[in-house]
Structures are given as C-alpha cells and as structure tokens.
C-alpha cells in the first residue's frame, strides 16, 4: 500500500516597511491527487504571471487557475509525490489518465497512447527544473529511460516524457516550471 503523501509546508515571506516577515507558514492549500494512483499528490507552492515577477504587493498567487503549465510569461513551483507504480500499474487506462490531466487543468498535455512507454506521457511548452528530493524515479522518454535518485536534477525542455517510480517507496520531486517557446 502506498504511503500517504507528506504534507508540504509553505512559508511565504514579504518585505514590509523594509523589514522581512513571514505572512504564511503552514501546509500549502493547493494539493491535487489522482484517484487512480493512491499516494500521488501535486502540491502547488507559488505561481507567477510574468517575468520579471512582481515582488511588492503580492501576498498570494494560488488563486490563479490551476494548470500544469504556468501562465504566459510566468512560472509555477510545485512538489509532487509519486507512489510506487506497483500501487496502480495495470489499473489505469485512457479514461483515468484523461481524468487526471483534466483535474490538473491541462487536458491537452496528455500524450496518452496504448502504445506509449508509460500511460502518463505528457508534453507541455515549458522549461522545467526538476529536483529529486527523496527516493528514486525513472524519467521515461520516447527513446530511452533515465534512472534518477535523491540529489539528481533534470532540465526538462518541452519534450514528451513521464515519471515512473519502480521502487517500493514514494519519490518526491520539486518542479520549477517556466513558460517557454519552441
């Protein structure tokens, strides 16, 4: 059985009257799960709607629409917990995958195909910096697979891919996604 996803603590700091202060300290309020993958959680931490990002006068950004992709010209930071594939492997098809991508606000990101190397294959027009925080995971690409462990990083540049946790333990990955062009 998959472990319950870890709660992600989010501390939001601002500068007010030339003094830094924390205005939020607690679990991130934006957590999405996937009923087809028990133990999966995607926790959104912060969103920007342009670059350079606004610092002054912004106290919260999670009221922006939830999507895998950041807003045009913006970025999104999230922490994702991937349960072991054995918890859901063989129980997921097109219907479950489409439900997940729709719930994440990005139905067009799915590149699902019964012939694909992984059911959750996806492609977004983003530059993603991926940091493996805990556990092990395999990055599935069209032509190869790359095994990763805690401490490894990936620079994902708008390619078709999926994440496969073939270990017996959860894997936690931090994603910093940025709007990009081809």
C-alpha positions in Angstrom: 0.0 0.0 0.0 1.3 3.5 -0.9 2.3 5.8 1.9 0.1 8.9 2.4 1.8 11.9 0.7 3.8 14.1 3.0 2.3 17.5 3.8 4.3 20.3 2.2 5.0 23.2 4.5 4.9 26.6 2.7 6.5 29.7 4.2 5.7 32.9 2.3 8.0 35.9 3.1 7.5 39.5 2.2 9.3 42.8 2.8 7.1 45.3 4.6 8.4 48.7 5.6 12.0 47.5 4.9 11.6 44.5 7.3 11.3 40.9 6.2 8.5 38.9 7.7 6.6 35.6 7.2 3.0 36.1 6.3 2.1 32.4 5.9 3.6 29.3 7.5 1.7 26.1 7.1 0.6 23.4 4.7 0.2 24.6 1.1 -3.5 25.0 0.5 -3.4 23.7 -3.1 -3.0 19.9 -3.2 -4.3 17.8 -6.1 -4.5 14.0 -6.0 -5.1 11.3 -8.6 -7.7 8.7 -7.5 -6.2 6.2 -10.0 -2.8 6.5 -8.2 -3.2 6.2 -4.4 -0.4 8.2 -2.7 0.0 10.6 -5.6 -0.1 14.3 -4.7 0.8 17.5 -6.6 1.2 20.5 -4.3 1.3 23.9 -5.8 3.6 26.3 -3.9 3.6 29.6 -5.9 2.7 31.0 -9.3 4.0 34.0 -11.2 2.2 35.6 -14.1 5.1 37.3 -15.7 8.9 37.7 -15.8 10.3 39.5 -14.0 7.9 38.5 -11.2 6.2 41.1 -9.1 7.5 41.1 -5.5 5.8 44.2 -3.9 2.1 44.0 -3.2 1.7 40.3 -3.9 0.7 38.2 -0.9 -0.8 35.1 -2.5 -0.9 33.6 -6.0 -2.6 30.2 -5.6 -5.9 31.9 -6.6 -4.7 31.8 -10.2 -6.1 28.9 -12.4 -4.6 25.5 -11.6 -2.8 24.1 -14.6 0.4 22.1 -15.1 1.7 24.9 -17.2 2.5 28.3 -15.8 0.6 31.4 -17.1 2.0 33.0 -20.2 5.4 34.6 -19.3 5.2 33.1 -15.8 6.3 30.2 -13.7 4.9 27.7 -11.2 6.6 25.8 -8.4 5.2 22.5 -7.2 6.2 19.5 -5.1 5.0 16.1 -6.5 4.8 12.8 -4.6 4.9 9.8 -6.9 3.8 6.5 -5.3 5.3 3.2 -6.4 4.0 2.2 -9.8 3.0 -1.2 -8.4 0.2 0.5 -6.5 -1.7 1.3 -9.7 0.1 -0.5 -12.6 -2.3 -2.4 -14.8 -5.4 -0.5 -13.4 -5.0 2.7 -15.4 -6.2 3.4 -18.9 -7.2 6.3 -21.2 -10.2 7.3 -19.0 -8.2 7.6 -15.8 -5.3 9.4 -17.5 -7.6 11.9 -19.1 -9.4 12.5 -15.8 -6.1 13.3 -14.1 -4.9 15.8 -16.8 -8.4 17.4 -16.8 -8.3 17.7 -13.0 -4.9 19.3 -13.3 -6.3 21.9 -15.7 -4.2 20.7 -18.6 -6.2 18.1 -20.7 -4.1 18.9 -23.7 -0.8 17.9 -22.0 -1.6 14.2 -22.2 0.0 12.3 -25.0 -1.6 9.0 -23.9 -1.5 6.1 -26.3 -1.9 2.4 -25.6 1.5 2.0 -27.4 3.2 4.7 -25.3 6.0 3.6 -23.0 4.0 4.9 -20.0 0.3 5.8 -19.6 1.0 9.3 -18.1 3.2 10.5 -21.0 2.9 14.3 -21.4 4.2 17.3 -23.2 4.0 20.9 -22.3 5.6 24.1 -23.7 7.7 24.6 -20.6 11.2 24.7 -19.3 11.2 22.6 -16.1 13.9 22.4 -13.5 13.3 19.1 -11.6 15.0 18.2 -8.3 14.7 14.7 -6.9 14.3 15.4 -3.2 13.5 11.9 -1.9 13.6 8.3 -3.3 14.2 7.1 -6.8 12.3 7.6 -10.1 12.8 6.8 -13.8 12.4 9.6 -16.4 10.6 7.9 -19.4 11.4 9.5 -22.8 10.5 8.4 -26.3 13.8 6.8 -27.0 15.3 6.0 -23.6 14.9 5.9 -19.8 17.0 7.7 -17.2 17.2 6.4 -13.6 17.3 9.2 -11.0 17.8 9.3 -7.2 17.6 11.9 -4.5 20.0 14.8 -5.3 19.8 14.4 -9.0 18.4 17.1 -11.3 16.7 17.2 -14.7 16.4 20.1 -17.1 13.2 19.2 -19.0 12.8 21.3 -22.2 9.3 20.8 -23.6 9.8 17.1 -24.5 7.4 14.1 -24.3 8.0 12.3 -21.0 6.6 10.6 -18.0 7.8 9.7 -14.5 7.9 6.1 -13.3 8.5 5.1 -9.7 9.7 1.5 -9.9 10.9 1.4 -6.3 8.9 0.2 -3.3 8.9 3.7 -1.7 7.5 7.1 -2.6 9.5 9.6 -4.6 9.3 13.3 -4.0 10.2 15.7 -6.8 10.3 19.6 -6.8 9.4 21.2 -10.1 10.0 24.8 -11.1 8.2 25.2 -14.5 8.6 28.3 -16.7 6.7 29.3 -19.8 8.7 28.7 -22.9 8.6 28.8 -26.7 9.8 26.4 -29.4 
